[in-house]
Amino acid sequence: MENPRPEKVAVVEEVKDKFQTADAVIITEYRGLTVRDLQDLRTSLREAGGEYHVYKNTLVRRATASLDLELDEHLLGPTALTFVGSKADGTPGDVVTVAKALKSFAKSNPLLVMKGGVLGDSLLDQAALSRLAEVAPREELLARLAGGMAAPMQNFASLLNAIPQKMAYALQALIEAGGASDAPASVADEPTEPAADEAATQEPTAEADPADTAEAEAPAQADASTDTEDQDQTPAEGGDAAEADADDAAQEQE
């Protein structure tokens, strides 16, 4: 169109902007769904982080063509676009959660069909969207990742905690083993030292020098000889005195 209507230009720019800012875009066909069904679908997708919009296929083709996205094969029939952005509470949404919400709604409303989409720079077909809906939610994947990272760290921390304990046990075992081996030696040494001292004390008495013994016996013999001489001389001196007195008496009588 040489002179497109401003409202159409605005719609094309809106679609382009949403394609550029959305984390992912899923194209669905809503043929046969009632207004009530579409309202319920929008509510469930908003909770999952998706925005559900219905545009004319011609305007969407212009927007995707300007972005070099080849999606014309999916833009046939009553088409709606689901843009993955933020959840109703403001937290980021993810394409897996939105795909799960669409698949869950399609189970009770078979008229809703996921046809294709865009994830980053990759184009998704219907089979890829079905596989994407089977992936665990983002929160669950993060929890698994955190658990997988925490397990080795916990094991490593347990190992580090066990090293001092094992060292303490080993040191205690060495101490106990050393005490047990030293105990008999110390017990055996205790009687040896007094015995050695006693032998050293008794040794001079048992091995007396013969010269010292002779010297000790000589004074004793000398004392004994002196006493004998005194005893021999005393009676002799007494006899001589008696004889002298007898001679004096005889002379006086004469």
C-alpha positions as CSV (number, residue, x, y, z in Angstrom):
1,M,0.0,0.0,0.0
2,E,1.4,3.3,-1.0
3,N,-0.6,5.3,1.6
4,P,-1.3,3.0,4.5
5,R,-3.8,4.1,7.0
6,P,-2.2,5.5,10.2
7,E,-4.0,3.0,12.4
8,K,-2.6,0.1,10.4
9,V,0.9,1.6,10.5
10,A,0.5,1.9,14.3
11,V,-0.5,-1.8,14.5
12,V,2.5,-2.9,12.4
13,E,4.8,-0.8,14.6
14,E,3.2,-2.3,17.7
15,V,3.7,-5.9,16.5
16,K,7.3,-5.1,15.5
17,D,8.0,-3.7,19.0
18,K,6.5,-6.7,20.7
19,F,8.4,-9.1,18.6
20,Q,11.6,-7.2,19.5
21,T,11.0,-7.0,23.2
22,A,9.4,-10.3,23.9
23,D,11.5,-13.3,25.1
24,A,9.5,-15.5,22.7
25,V,6.4,-15.4,20.5
26,I,4.0,-18.3,20.0
27,I,1.6,-18.3,17.1
28,T,-1.8,-20.1,17.7
29,E,-5.0,-20.7,15.7
30,Y,-8.1,-20.0,17.7
31,R,-10.7,-21.0,15.2
32,G,-14.0,-21.9,16.9
33,L,-13.2,-20.5,20.3
34,T,-15.8,-18.3,21.9
35,V,-15.2,-14.9,23.4
36,R,-15.5,-16.5,26.9
37,D,-12.9,-19.0,25.9
38,L,-10.5,-16.3,24.7
39,Q,-11.0,-14.4,28.0
40,D,-10.2,-17.5,30.1
41,L,-7.1,-18.2,27.9
42,R,-5.9,-14.6,28.3
43,T,-6.2,-14.9,32.1
44,S,-4.3,-18.1,32.3
45,L,-1.5,-16.8,30.0
46,R,-1.2,-13.6,31.9
47,E,-0.5,-15.6,35.1
48,A,2.1,-17.5,33.2
49,G,3.8,-14.4,31.8
50,G,2.2,-14.3,28.4
51,E,0.1,-11.7,26.5
52,Y,-2.5,-13.0,24.0
53,H,-3.3,-10.7,21.1
54,V,-5.3,-11.1,17.9
55,Y,-4.1,-9.3,14.8
56,K,-4.8,-9.4,11.1
57,N,-2.5,-11.7,9.3
58,T,-1.6,-9.1,6.7
59,L,-0.4,-6.6,9.3
60,V,1.6,-9.3,11.1
61,R,3.3,-10.3,7.8
62,R,4.4,-6.7,7.3
63,A,5.9,-6.6,10.7
64,T,7.7,-9.9,10.5
65,A,8.9,-9.2,7.0
66,S,10.6,-6.0,8.2
67,L,12.3,-8.1,10.9
68,D,13.4,-10.8,8.4
69,L,11.3,-13.5,10.2
70,E,9.9,-16.1,7.9
71,L,6.6,-16.9,9.6
72,D,4.2,-16.6,6.7
73,E,3.4,-20.3,6.6
74,H,2.0,-20.0,10.2
75,L,0.0,-16.8,9.5
76,L,-3.0,-18.5,7.9
77,G,-6.6,-18.6,9.2
78,P,-7.7,-17.0,12.5
79,T,-4.3,-16.2,14.1
80,A,-3.3,-14.9,17.5
81,L,0.1,-14.1,18.9
82,T,1.3,-14.9,22.4
83,F,4.1,-12.7,23.6
84,V,6.2,-14.0,26.5
85,G,7.1,-11.2,28.8
86,S,6.3,-10.5,32.5
87,K,3.9,-12.3,34.7
88,A,0.9,-10.5,36.4
89,D,3.0,-10.0,39.6
90,G,5.8,-8.4,37.6
91,T,8.2,-11.3,37.7
92,P,9.7,-12.5,34.4
93,G,7.9,-15.1,32.5
94,D,9.4,-17.9,30.5
95,V,8.5,-19.6,27.3
96,V,8.2,-23.0,28.9
97,T,5.6,-21.9,31.4
98,V,3.6,-20.2,28.6
99,A,3.8,-23.2,26.3
100,K,2.6,-25.4,29.2
101,A,-0.4,-23.0,29.8
102,L,-1.3,-23.2,26.1
103,K,-1.0,-26.9,26.0
104,S,-3.1,-27.3,29.2
105,F,-5.8,-25.1,27.7
106,A,-5.7,-27.0,24.5
107,K,-6.5,-30.3,26.3
108,S,-9.9,-28.9,27.3
109,N,-10.3,-26.8,24.2
110,P,-9.0,-28.8,21.2
111,L,-9.8,-25.9,18.8
112,L,-6.7,-24.1,20.1
113,V,-3.7,-25.1,18.0
114,M,0.0,-24.1,18.5
115,K,1.4,-23.6,15.0
116,G,4.9,-22.1,15.4
117,G,6.9,-19.3,16.9
118,V,10.1,-17.6,17.6
119,L,12.6,-18.1,20.5
120,G,15.4,-15.6,20.4
121,D,16.8,-16.0,16.9
122,S,15.4,-19.4,16.4
123,L,12.2,-20.3,14.6
124,L,10.0,-23.0,16.3
125,D,7.6,-25.4,14.5
126,Q,4.7,-27.2,16.1
127,A,6.8,-30.2,17.1
128,A,9.4,-27.9,18.8
129,L,6.6,-26.2,20.8
130,S,5.2,-29.5,21.9
131,R,8.6,-30.6,23.2
132,L,9.1,-27.2,24.8
133,A,5.8,-27.7,26.7
134,E,7.2,-30.9,28.2
135,V,10.3,-29.2,29.8
136,A,10.2,-28.6,33.5
137,P,9.3,-25.1,34.6
138,R,12.1,-22.5,35.0
139,E,11.7,-22.5,38.8
140,E,12.1,-26.3,39.0
141,L,15.1,-26.2,36.7
142,L,16.8,-23.6,38.8
143,A,16.0,-25.6,42.0
144,R,17.5,-28.7,40.4
145,L,20.6,-26.7,39.3
146,A,21.0,-25.3,42.8
147,G,20.6,-28.7,44.3
148,G,23.1,-30.2,41.8
149,M,25.6,-27.5,42.7
150,A,25.0,-27.7,46.4
151,A,25.5,-31.5,46.6
152,P,29.3,-31.4,45.6
153,M,29.8,-28.4,47.8
154,Q,28.2,-30.2,50.8
155,N,30.3,-33.3,50.1
156,F,33.4,-31.1,49.9
157,A,32.5,-29.3,53.1
158,S,31.9,-32.7,54.8
159,L,35.3,-33.9,53.6
160,L,37.0,-30.8,55.0
161,N,35.2,-31.2,58.3
162,A,36.2,-34.9,58.4
163,I,40.0,-34.2,57.9
164,P,40.6,-32.6,61.3
165,Q,38.5,-35.3,63.0
166,K,40.5,-38.0,61.3
167,M,43.7,-36.3,62.1
168,A,42.6,-36.0,65.8
169,Y,41.7,-39.7,65.8
170,A,45.1,-40.6,64.2
171,L,47.0,-38.4,66.7
172,Q,45.1,-39.9,69.6
173,A,45.8,-43.4,68.3
174,L,49.5,-42.5,68.0
175,I,49.5,-41.2,71.5
176,E,47.8,-44.2,72.9
177,A,50.2,-46.5,71.0
178,G,53.2,-44.6,72.2
179,G,52.0,-44.7,75.8
180,A,51.4,-48.4,75.7
181,S,54.9,-49.1,74.3
182,D,56.7,-46.8,76.8
183,A,54.8,-48.2,79.8
184,P,56.6,-51.6,80.0
185,A,60.0,-49.9,79.6
186,S,59.4,-47.5,82.4
187,V,58.1,-50.3,84.7
188,A,61.2,-52.4,83.9
189,D,63.5,-49.4,84.6
190,E,62.0,-48.6,88.0
191,P,63.5,-51.5,90.0
192,T,66.8,-51.3,88.1
193,E,67.8,-47.9,89.4
194,P,67.5,-48.7,93.2
195,A,69.3,-52.0,92.6
196,A,72.2,-50.3,90.9
197,D,72.4,-47.8,93.8
198,E,72.3,-50.5,96.4
199,A,75.0,-52.5,94.6
200,A,77.1,-49.3,94.5
201,T,76.5,-48.8,98.2
202,Q,77.4,-52.3,99.2
203,E,80.4,-52.6,96.9
204,P,83.1,-51.0,99.2
205,T,82.1,-53.3,102.1
206,A,82.2,-56.5,100.0
207,E,85.6,-55.7,98.4
208,A,87.7,-54.3,101.3
209,D,91.4,-53.7,100.7
210,P,93.7,-56.3,102.5
211,A,96.2,-53.6,103.4
212,D,93.5,-51.6,105.2
213,T,92.4,-54.8,107.0
214,A,96.0,-55.5,108.1
215,E,96.4,-51.9,109.4
216,A,93.2,-52.2,111.3
217,E,94.3,-55.5,112.9
218,A,97.9,-54.2,113.8
219,P,96.8,-51.7,116.5
220,A,94.6,-54.3,118.0
221,Q,97.4,-56.8,118.4
222,A,99.7,-54.1,119.8
223,D,97.2,-53.2,122.5
224,A,96.9,-56.8,123.4
225,S,100.7,-57.2,123.8
226,T,101.0,-54.2,126.1
227,D,98.2,-55.5,128.3
228,T,100.0,-58.9,128.5
229,E,103.4,-57.3,129.5
230,D,101.8,-55.2,132.2
231,Q,100.2,-58.3,133.6
232,D,103.5,-60.2,133.5
233,Q,105.5,-57.4,135.1
234,T,103.2,-56.6,138.0
235,P,103.6,-59.9,139.9
236,A,107.4,-59.8,139.5
237,E,107.7,-56.4,141.0
238,G,105.5,-57.5,143.9
239,G,107.8,-60.5,144.5
240,D,111.0,-58.5,144.6
241,A,109.5,-56.1,147.2
242,A,108.6,-59.0,149.4
243,E,112.0,-60.5,149.2
244,A,113.6,-57.2,150.2
245,D,111.4,-56.9,153.2
246,A,112.3,-60.4,154.3
247,D,116.0,-59.6,154.0
248,D,115.6,-56.5,156.2
249,A,113.8,-58.4,158.8
250,A,116.5,-61.0,159.0
251,Q,119.2,-58.5,159.4
252,E,117.4,-56.8,162.3
253,Q,117.1,-60.1,164.1
254,E,120.7,-60.8,163.8
